[in-house]
Amino acid sequence: MSTIDYQTVATRFVDAAGVRIAYRRFGATGDVPLVFLNRFRGTMDHWDPALLEVIAAERPIIVFDSAGVGSSGGEVAPDIAGAARVAAAFIDALGLARVDVLGWSMGGAVAQALALDRPDLVRRLVLAGTGPGGVAEAPRAPEKVWQVASKPENDDEDFLYLFFDETPTSRAAGRASLARIARRLATSNAAVRPASWKAQAGAIAAWGMGKGSSHARLSEIRAPTLVANGVRDVMVHAYNSYVMSQRMPDARLVLYPDAGHGFLFQYPAEFGRQVNDFLR
């Protein structure tokens, strides 16, 4: 396996349906790349490089800023279906006929919509810290979650609350992850502007209420799927992961202990290896 340093990966641009999309493509050679779909208010620089580097040592991977986010042009889609169309247009613009997809949080909702709309395009799915929307019996997120997530600016304590468990071990792992992410953010200052993340929030709210969600259509997702979450996710309760694993025809479920929404950054080596094993 080669050594990958995400800090040095250059940003490229491609025109996708009239929108200039920023992306990075790197990692090992292979026929089917893994495309990452990001969280609410997340840009390419908000991925933990420790996770990306583990996966990229064995697989080609692509991260990008969706329309209206980070370094990309255009406007944020008003709903999850629209975000999935942006993702499809981007993948098509790169000339890719088949991809694997990893979606985290909001990106997991987009990944589900993409798999439903373009089953020809998606070979395998990894759904991390996400849900199908419209699961009436799922525990609701605490009111504090959206109070914190919708602050004009979030600090480290906000991210520790949103993404990690309250235990000393999880918080320590969270601080380590934030330090890794901060290296590239220190020079890029990447952020999602208020108008864009407010549009994302509206799309997430509608999805959660079942408007255009995948809940009733999970049985149609035929792509083999790895569903994963932390057992203490305050943003998207792990019950949603269980529901997806029960209703999708070819899904396996993994829950990480002492972890929350950001379990994939708390266990970057372990989860990265698990992703590679699944996709292999």
NORRA-V887859 format. One record per residue. N is the residue number from 1. SS is DSSP state (H for helix, E for strand, - for the rest). Layout:
# NORRA-V887859
n:ss
N:SS
N:SS
This chain:
# NORRA-V887859
n:ss
1:-
2:-
3:-
4:-
5:-
6:H
7:H
8:H
9:-
10:-
11:-
12:E
13:E
14:E
15:E
16:E
17:-
18:-
19:E
20:E
21:E
22:E
23:E
24:E
25:E
26:E
27:E
28:-
29:-
30:-
31:-
32:-
33:-
34:E
35:E
36:E
37:E
38:-
39:-
40:-
41:-
42:-
43:-
44:H
45:H
46:H
47:-
48:-
49:H
50:H
51:H
52:H
53:H
54:H
55:H
56:H
57:-
58:-
59:-
60:E
61:E
62:E
63:E
64:E
65:-
66:-
67:-
68:-
69:-
70:-
71:-
72:-
73:-
74:-
75:-
76:-
77:-
78:-
79:-
80:H
81:H
82:H
83:H
84:H
85:H
86:H
87:H
88:H
89:H
90:H
91:H
92:H
93:H
94:-
95:-
96:-
97:-
98:-
99:E
100:E
101:E
102:E
103:E
104:E
105:-
106:H
107:H
108:H
109:H
110:H
111:H
112:H
113:H
114:H
115:H
116:H
117:H
118:-
119:-
120:-
121:-
122:E
123:E
124:E
125:E
126:E
127:E
128:E
129:-
130:-
131:-
132:-
133:-
134:-
135:-
136:-
137:-
138:-
139:-
140:-
141:-
142:-
143:H
144:H
145:H
146:H
147:H
148:H
149:H
150:-
151:-
152:-
153:-
154:-
155:-
156:H
157:H
158:H
159:H
160:H
161:H
162:H
163:H
164:-
165:-
166:-
167:-
168:H
169:H
170:H
171:H
172:H
173:H
174:H
175:H
176:H
177:H
178:H
179:H
180:H
181:H
182:H
183:H
184:H
185:H
186:H
187:H
188:H
189:-
190:-
191:-
192:-
193:-
194:H
195:H
196:H
197:H
198:H
199:H
200:H
201:H
202:H
203:H
204:H
205:H
206:H
207:H
208:H
209:-
210:-
211:-
212:-
213:-
214:-
215:H
216:H
217:H
218:H
219:H
220:H
221:-
222:-
223:-
224:E
225:E
226:E
227:E
228:E
229:E
230:E
231:-
232:-
233:-
234:-
235:-
236:-
237:-
238:-
239:H
240:H
241:H
242:H
243:H
244:H
245:H
246:H
247:H
248:-
249:-
250:-
251:E
252:E
253:E
254:E
255:E
256:E
257:-
258:-
259:-
260:-
261:-
262:-
263:H
264:H
265:H
266:H
267:-
268:H
269:H
270:H
271:H
272:H
273:H
274:H
275:H
276:H
277:H
278:H
279:H
280:-
